[in-house]
Structures are given as structure tokens and as C-alpha cells.
Amino acid sequence: MKKFVFNSEKIRTFGYLTVHIMKALNSNLKSKFNHIDMDTNFSIVLSARKGLNTKIFYDFAEAIKMPEKNLAAIMNLSARTISNYKESKKSLEPLYGEHLLKLIALFEKGEELFGTVDEFNYWLQKPFWNSAERPAEWLNTGGGVDFLSEELDKLAQGYPV
């Protein structure tokens, strides 16, 4: 029998990997962005098409402890462009809004699975088990974010990723 230390709790495994998933109510990101419907890709697209306030971008960057410049780069934007949107009180274009919402949904799922945003960020920097690529390298496209979401689902079910 192996013992793993995971988010300050000991988890015992009996021949298979058991993953501890925190309750959504304890999730910092879930509570911060619960006013946005991100349950499905359809709802994400609808929300993005309505236009997202840049405040969501800045709140998310702060919540995941990522410099705004880095988050903007992941979304294929410059920090100056985001700043211009904020100054002119312009909503994010749907393409960027959709990418941002997918990132938020992914980080919510990662926080639920790993217990904290810091633990999820750590996982993002570690290579996949069968590759030299790191999950963080997939964040710059919507499809890459979808792929990582699927990988988190597999990890939650006990599959190695």
C-alpha cells in the first residue's frame, strides 16, 4: 500500500490511483467567477459573444498569480492591447473572451483537482508522463485548453497524463 501526500491530506491507494477532488464551494476561482456561465462550450461562446469586461482578465490574472503580461501572451495579445481595452472601456473581442473563459474554466477544474491554484500551476510546468512537453505549452490556443481539460478529466479518473 502506497501513501501520497496531497494538499496536506494523506491519501491511500489500493492498486489504483485515487485523486482527491475538493468541493466546488471551497474553490477560490469558482466563487470569484460564479457569475459567468462556463458549464459548456456553448455557454462559453455565448458569454464571449456578449462581450467580456477587461476586469475579468485582471481579476483572473490576480487570482492565478500570473503577471498580466504573461496571461495576455497566452491569449495571443499584448499587455498594451488589454490596457487599451480597459482605458477605452471596450469589451474583449469574442475570440479573446472565449479563450479567457476557457482558461478560467480550466483553472477552476485544476484547482478542484489539485486543491490549490499553486499545485495546479506546478502540474502545468511538469512534463507529460510520456513526453518532454509541458501542459503549460498548450494554453495558447482554445483547442489546447480543451485538450488539457480532457487530460484533467482522465487524471481525475486515475489515468496517468
PAVO-772622 format. One line per field, with one value per residue: residue number from 1; residue in one letter; x, y, z of N, C-alpha, C in turn. Coordinates in pm, whole numbers, plus 50000, padded with zeros to 5 digits. Layout:
BEGIN
torgu: NUM,...
torkol: a,...
npx: X,...
npy: Y,...
npz: Z,...
capx: X,...
capy: Y,...
capz: Z,...
cpx: X,...
cpy: Y,...
cpz: Z,...
! end
This chain:
BEGIN
torgu: 1,2,3,4,5,6,7,8,9,10,11,12,13,14,15,16,17,18,19,20,21,22,23,24,25,26,27,28,29,30,31,32,33,34,35,36,37,38,39,40,41,42,43,44,45,46,47,48,49,50,51,52,53,54,55,56,57,58,59,60,61,62,63,64,65,66,67,68,69,70,71,72,73,74,75,76,77,78,79,80,81,82,83,84,85,86,87,88,89,90,91,92,93,94,95,96,97,98,99,100,101,102,103,104,105,106,107,108,109,110,111,112,113,114,115,116,117,118,119,120,121,122,123,124,125,126,127,128,129,130,131,132,133,134,135,136,137,138,139,140,141,142,143,144,145,146,147,148,149,150,151,152,153,154,155,156,157,158,159,160,161
torkol: m,k,k,f,v,f,n,s,e,k,i,r,t,f,g,y,l,t,v,h,i,m,k,a,l,n,s,n,l,k,s,k,f,n,h,i,d,m,d,t,n,f,s,i,v,l,s,a,r,k,g,l,n,t,k,i,f,y,d,f,a,e,a,i,k,m,p,e,k,n,l,a,a,i,m,n,l,s,a,r,t,i,s,n,y,k,e,s,k,k,s,l,e,p,l,y,g,e,h,l,l,k,l,i,a,l,f,e,k,g,e,e,l,f,g,t,v,d,e,f,n,y,w,l,q,k,p,f,w,n,s,a,e,r,p,a,e,w,l,n,t,g,g,g,v,d,f,l,s,e,e,l,d,k,l,a,q,g,y,p,v
npx: 50085,50063,50143,50042,50115,49897,49793,49810,49677,49668,49648,49539,49621,49493,49606,49522,49508,49394,49227,49195,48927,48842,48558,48342,48249,48449,48633,48837,48853,48612,48420,48487,48432,48173,47952,47958,47855,47999,47969,47943,48083,47917,47784,48006,48084,47856,47864,48107,48049,47869,48035,48310,48406,48712,48791,48750,48963,49182,49114,49126,49398,49515,49401,49513,49772,49942,50147,50009,50107,50206,49970,49829,49998,49963,49706,49750,49774,49889,50008,49967,49753,49541,49539,49467,49206,49090,49122,48966,48727,48632,48488,48624,48711,48514,48671,48898,48769,48642,48866,48975,48766,48769,49020,48977,48782,48935,49136,48974,48887,49135,49209,49013,49080,49353,49360,49472,49547,49818,49926,49812,49933,50193,50169,50116,50367,50519,50653,50449,50374,50464,50617,50822,50701,50537,50232,50165,50249,50043,49847,49800,49613,49263,49187,49401,49359,49116,49207,49377,49187,49047,49254,49280,49035,49081,49292,49159,49009,49195,49382,49711,49873
npy: 49884,50218,50549,50878,51223,51477,51789,51841,51624,51278,51033,50717,50452,50168,49970,50123,50459,50710,51008,51309,51525,51851,52009,52209,52440,52521,52622,52879,53010,52928,53058,53321,53365,53283,53409,53392,53192,52896,52630,52469,52438,52571,52760,52909,53023,53176,53359,53486,53605,53798,53979,54047,54213,54382,54371,54115,53979,54098,54033,53755,53712,53802,53622,53376,53423,53519,53715,53994,54047,53798,53641,53777,53723,53446,53448,53541,53815,54152,54305,54574,54602,54493,54678,54907,54834,54837,55108,55237,55133,54915,54607,54272,54120,53861,53626,53646,53668,53418,53249,53338,53268,52990,52938,53021,52833,52600,52644,52653,52388,52263,52366,52250,51982,51960,52099,52351,52659,52702,52440,52337,52505,52415,52153,52221,52295,52068,51802,51602,51258,51088,51238,51520,51756,52024,52078,52353,52458,52423,52605,52829,52816,52773,52509,52372,52429,52297,52035,52003,52019,51782,51607,51656,51554,51282,51236,51275,51049,50861,50792,50800,51102
npz: 50000,49908,50017,49956,49976,49956,49914,50191,50299,50368,50131,50061,49842,49681,49481,49267,49139,49349,49339,49507,49509,49561,49711,49515,49636,49806,49640,49534,49281,49161,49319,49272,49002,48962,48857,48588,48324,48256,48203,47977,47643,47469,47634,47708,47464,47410,47625,47566,47322,47398,47508,47712,48004,48063,48323,48416,48301,48442,48707,48694,48629,48864,49048,48975,49016,48813,48610,48438,48185,48103,48099,47900,47683,47660,47564,47316,47286,47341,47642,47635,47455,47602,47808,47661,47587,47840,47918,47725,47787,47649,47552,47556,47248,47093,47029,47197,47441,47457,47472,47715,47895,47866,47972,48237,48316,48292,48486,48711,48718,48750,48998,49159,49130,49212,49448,49511,49337,49311,49325,49093,48901,48935,48832,48567,48481,48477,48279,48054,48121,47919,47747,47649,47652,47822,48003,48018,47778,47606,47647,47485,47281,47205,47148,47262,47531,47565,47523,47748,47949,47903,47966,48240,48324,48271,48450,48691,48691,48735,48544,48403,48307
capx: 50000,50142,50083,50076,50077,49828,49724,49815,49600,49723,49553,49588,49577,49486,49618,49482,49530,49277,49252,49107,48870,48781,48423,48341,48224,48574,48721,48852,48818,48468,48342,48521,48377,48048,47850,47974,47818,48106,47946,47959,48144,47812,47765,48128,48077,47750,47915,48212,47985,47806,48144,48360,48474,48853,48807,48758,49102,49269,49078,49177,49544,49545,49359,49603,49907,50017,50161,49916,50181,50212,49836,49799,50075,49896,49587,49797,49754,49992,49957,49923,49620,49446,49534,49388,49066,49047,49114,48855,48609,48590,48482,48713,48653,48469,48778,48978,48680,48625,48991,48984,48670,48818,49129,48918,48719,49043,49198,48877,48894,49265,49206,48931,49151,49479,49341,49507,49597,49962,49950,49779,50041,50307,50140,50128,50508,50584,50628,50358,50446,50520,50662,50901,50616,50470,50095,50158,50275,49918,49748,49786,49502,49141,49195,49496,49292,49020,49286,49419,49066,49025,49360,49244,48927,49145,49367,49062,48961,49303,49472,49832,49883
capy: 50000,50340,50669,51000,51345,51559,51902,51821,51508,51152,50956,50581,50388,50022,49914,50221,50595,50780,51152,51386,51642,51941,52054,52333,52555,52562,52668,53022,53055,52905,53162,53451,53376,53207,53486,53365,53055,52829,52487,52402,52520,52656,52874,52990,53101,53277,53464,53559,53686,53914,54070,54038,54329,54354,54346,53970,53946,54140,53953,53620,53716,53814,53500,53265,53471,53525,53853,54027,54035,53655,53597,53836,53649,53317,53474,53597,53960,54223,54369,54709,54590,54476,54808,54996,54793,54883,55254,55280,55062,54826,54465,54185,54060,53725,53527,53658,53637,53273,53191,53371,53186,52852,52934,53027,52703,52504,52668,52610,52242,52230,52397,52146,51855,51963,52159,52493,52710,52680,52300,52323,52570,52323,52047,52278,52310,51937,51734,51489,51136,51020,51341,51629,51876,52061,52122,52499,52489,52403,52705,52944,52800,52718,52364,52325,52437,52186,51913,51995,51990,51638,51539,51666,51457,51150,51230,51259,50910,50773,50761,50884,51200
capz: 50000,49897,50072,49887,50044,49856,49976,50336,50341,50320,50050,50044,49720,49688,49347,49166,49186,49397,49333,49595,49444,49659,49680,49438,49722,49867,49535,49526,49147,49139,49385,49213,48867,48957,48786,48445,48289,48182,48220,47849,47540,47416,47725,47700,47339,47427,47713,47495,47217,47463,47541,47849,48057,48088,48468,48432,48270,48552,48825,48672,48640,49007,49118,48946,49047,48688,48562,48329,48058,48068,48062,47769,47583,47641,47484,47190,47291,47416,47763,47594,47394,47713,47875,47575,47604,47972,47917,47640,47838,47541,47587,47480,47128,47126,47021,47318,47553,47463,47522,47857,47970,47867,48069,48370,48342,48311,48617,48813,48723,48807,49142,49222,49127,49285,49580,49507,49209,49311,49289,48950,48826,48941,48735,48432,48446,48472,48150,48049,48159,47802,47654,47707,47652,47947,47979,48000,47638,47530,47691,47397,47185,47263,47135,47362,47661,47565,47540,47889,48027,47888,48041,48382,48345,48277,48574,48799,48687,48772,48432,48402,48199
cpx: 50090,50068,50133,50035,50021,49750,49704,49726,49668,49613,49613,49536,49584,49487,49574,49499,49398,49310,49148,49059,48801,48640,48430,48321,48350,48671,48721,48807,48668,48386,48366,48452,48245,47935,47857,47942,47928,48091,47968,48031,48041,47792,47888,48123,47970,47798,48020,48152,47915,47910,48182,48432,48620,48881,48820,48901,49193,49240,49134,49329,49585,49515,49455,49750,49997,50029,50070,49981,50185,50076,49797,49872,50012,49774,49621,49763,49876,49927,49905,49783,49513,49429,49452,49239,49011,49026,48995,48723,48546,48588,48582,48640,48617,48579,48861,48895,48660,48750,49006,48889,48713,48934,49075,48857,48826,49108,49103,48884,49026,49270,49124,49009,49274,49470,49372,49551,49747,49998,49919,49886,50167,50289,50158,50274,50583,50554,50522,50438,50514,50580,50749,50818,50550,50327,50083,50178,50149,49815,49719,49682,49381,49140,49291,49437,49190,49092,49328,49302,49034,49129,49332,49131,48984,49220,49273,49007,49072,49398,49596,49828,50017
cpy: 50123,50455,50789,51118,51437,51665,51879,51708,51383,51077,50817,50526,50237,49967,50008,50360,50656,50928,51222,51509,51726,51978,52190,52455,52607,52622,52820,53074,53038,53017,53298,53472,53302,53280,53464,53218,52995,52678,52407,52495,52616,52780,52965,53080,53210,53392,53549,53651,53808,54020,54060,54166,54291,54329,54196,53922,53977,54061,53811,53616,53722,53683,53384,53302,53470,53671,53877,54012,53890,53603,53652,53760,53512,53333,53536,53744,54023,54283,54508,54704,54577,54609,54908,54963,54848,55034,55305,55213,54974,54682,54387,54133,53915,53619,53528,53627,53488,53206,53216,53284,53040,52837,52937,52893,52596,52521,52634,52459,52198,52256,52293,52016,51853,52030,52307,52531,52686,52537,52275,52387,52482,52211,52099,52286,52177,51870,51625,51362,51069,51118,51443,51758,51896,52105,52272,52540,52478,52512,52814,52928,52743,52566,52303,52326,52324,52053,51896,51966,51840,51559,51545,51568,51315,51133,51208,51118,50809,50735,50851,50981,51269
cpz: 50000,49961,49992,49974,49939,49929,50125,50386,50288,50247,50030,49912,49738,49546,49236,49226,49227,49399,49418,49519,49550,49616,49611,49527,49789,49766,49525,49389,49119,49199,49321,49078,48852,48884,48634,48419,48201,48189,48091,47752,47479,47503,47726,47577,47352,47514,47643,47388,47274,47496,47688,47886,48086,48236,48493,48404,48389,48680,48814,48688,48788,49080,49094,48966,48924,48646,48441,48193,48011,48026,47926,47660,47555,47551,47348,47176,47358,47541,47731,47533,47503,47786,47793,47585,47734,47972,47835,47679,47729,47592,47503,47357,47160,47123,47149,47443,47570,47519,47672,47940,47975,47966,48212,48408,48368,48449,48731,48830,48786,48956,49216,49236,49217,49422,49585,49366,49199,49271,49142,48863,48824,48838,48593,48387,48436,48338,48164,48073,48040,47702,47727,47713,47787,47915,47953,47854,47551,47560,47588,47285,47258,47259,47236,47501,47673,47589,47687,47981,48021,47967,48192,48415,48357,48409,48693,48806,48715,48661,48440,48284,48203
! end
